[in-house]
Amino acid sequence: MKRKRLYIDVCTLCRPFDDQNIMRIRLETDAFYLILQSIREGHYNMVVSQVHIEEIKGIEDICERSELMTLLNNLGVNSSCNLLKVRERAEHFVSLKLGVADAAHLAFAEATADVFITCDDKLLKKSKRSNLMNNLKIQSVSPLEFCAMEDLK
């Protein structure tokens, strides 16, 4: 059986570094850790793109940046895709009022993964409106939704 390929955006990868005293953030962090454990156990593959690398390079906190790069290097897999088509798709998403980074993540996810995981409410809302996004070809969910969907405990 083929393993699902997960594209986890940087917002989600950074969740453990956010204020864990906020209940929602703590729940999303716990869900993220469940997903990571399942990746470590070989149930899923975590797809990494150049967009991840570039966005993480911009993180000011050296420890956070280092931990995220180590995580991607240890658990991430690179997937090949047609970069011209990804760029065209990202430009389409930008024309629909997505930010450049969000558009790039979504375009790479669509080209390389089965599920796009994000904590960004605005991005989730936009990506779930498939008619607005011109028939988005990937399922977009929060870490909590993914855990519920896959029955991760």
C-alpha positions in Angstrom: 0.0 0.0 0.0 1.3 3.4 -1.0 2.0 5.8 1.9 0.2 9.1 1.9 2.4 12.1 1.1 1.9 15.0 3.5 2.8 18.6 2.8 3.0 20.4 6.1 3.4 24.1 5.8 5.9 26.2 7.8 3.1 27.7 10.0 2.4 24.1 11.3 6.1 23.1 11.5 6.6 26.2 13.8 3.6 25.4 16.1 5.7 23.9 18.9 7.6 27.3 19.1 4.4 29.3 19.6 2.8 30.2 23.0 1.7 26.8 24.4 -0.5 28.5 27.1 -3.1 29.2 24.4 -5.4 26.1 24.2 -5.8 26.1 20.4 -2.0 26.3 19.9 -1.4 23.5 22.4 -4.0 21.2 20.7 -2.5 21.9 17.2 1.0 21.3 18.6 -0.1 17.9 20.0 -1.8 17.0 16.7 1.4 18.0 14.9 3.5 15.7 17.2 1.1 12.8 16.5 1.6 13.4 12.8 5.3 13.5 13.2 5.3 10.3 15.2 3.3 8.6 12.4 5.9 9.9 9.8 8.7 8.5 12.0 6.9 5.2 12.1 6.7 5.1 8.3 3.0 5.5 7.9 3.3 8.7 5.9 5.9 10.6 4.0 6.5 14.3 4.6 7.2 16.1 1.4 9.7 19.0 1.5 9.9 21.8 -1.1 12.3 24.6 -1.8 9.6 26.9 -0.4 10.0 25.3 3.0 13.8 25.9 2.9 13.5 29.5 1.8 10.8 30.4 4.4 12.7 28.7 7.2 15.9 30.5 6.2 14.0 33.7 7.1 13.3 32.7 10.7 15.2 34.9 13.0 15.5 32.6 16.0 18.6 30.5 15.3 17.5 27.6 17.5 14.1 27.4 15.9 15.6 27.6 12.4 18.1 24.9 13.2 15.6 22.6 14.7 13.2 23.0 11.7 16.0 22.3 9.2 17.1 19.2 11.1 13.5 18.0 11.1 13.2 18.5 7.4 16.5 16.8 6.7 15.8 13.8 9.0 12.1 13.2 8.1 11.4 15.0 4.8 11.5 13.5 1.4 12.0 15.5 -1.8 9.5 15.0 -4.6 10.2 15.8 -8.2 7.7 17.9 -10.0 7.4 20.1 -13.1 8.6 23.4 -11.7 7.2 25.4 -14.6 3.7 24.0 -13.9 4.1 24.7 -10.1 5.1 28.3 -10.8 2.1 28.8 -13.2 -0.2 27.3 -10.5 1.3 29.5 -7.8 0.8 32.6 -10.0 -2.8 31.5 -10.5 -3.2 31.3 -6.7 -1.6 34.7 -6.3 -4.1 36.1 -8.8 -6.8 34.8 -6.4 -5.4 36.9 -3.6 -3.2 34.4 -1.8 0.1 35.6 -0.5 3.2 34.6 -2.5 4.4 32.1 0.2 1.0 30.5 0.7 0.5 30.3 -3.1 3.9 28.6 -3.5 3.3 26.1 -0.7 -0.2 25.2 -2.1 1.1 24.8 -5.6 4.0 22.6 -4.5 1.6 20.6 -2.3 -0.8 20.1 -5.1 2.0 18.8 -7.4 3.8 16.5 -4.8 1.5 15.4 -2.0 -1.9 13.9 -1.1 -2.8 16.2 1.8 -1.9 19.8 2.6 -1.7 20.5 6.4 -1.8 24.0 7.7 -2.8 25.9 10.9 -3.5 29.1 8.8 -7.3 29.6 9.1 -7.4 32.1 6.2 -5.5 29.8 3.9 -7.6 26.8 4.9 -10.8 28.7 4.3 -9.6 29.8 0.8 -8.3 26.4 -0.1 -11.5 24.7 0.9 -13.5 26.9 -1.5 -12.6 24.8 -4.5 -14.6 26.8 -7.0 -12.7 29.9 -6.0 -9.4 28.0 -6.2 -10.2 26.6 -9.7 -10.6 23.0 -8.7 -7.9 22.6 -6.2 -6.4 19.1 -6.6 -5.4 18.5 -3.0 -7.2 18.1 0.3 -6.4 20.9 2.7 -6.8 20.3 6.5 -5.7 21.5 9.9 -3.5 19.2 12.0 -6.5 18.5 14.2 -8.7 17.6 11.2 -5.9 15.3 9.8 -5.6 13.4 13.1 -9.4 13.0 13.3 -9.6 11.9 9.7 -6.7 9.4 10.1 -7.7 8.3 13.6 -4.3 9.2 15.0 -4.1 8.9 18.8 
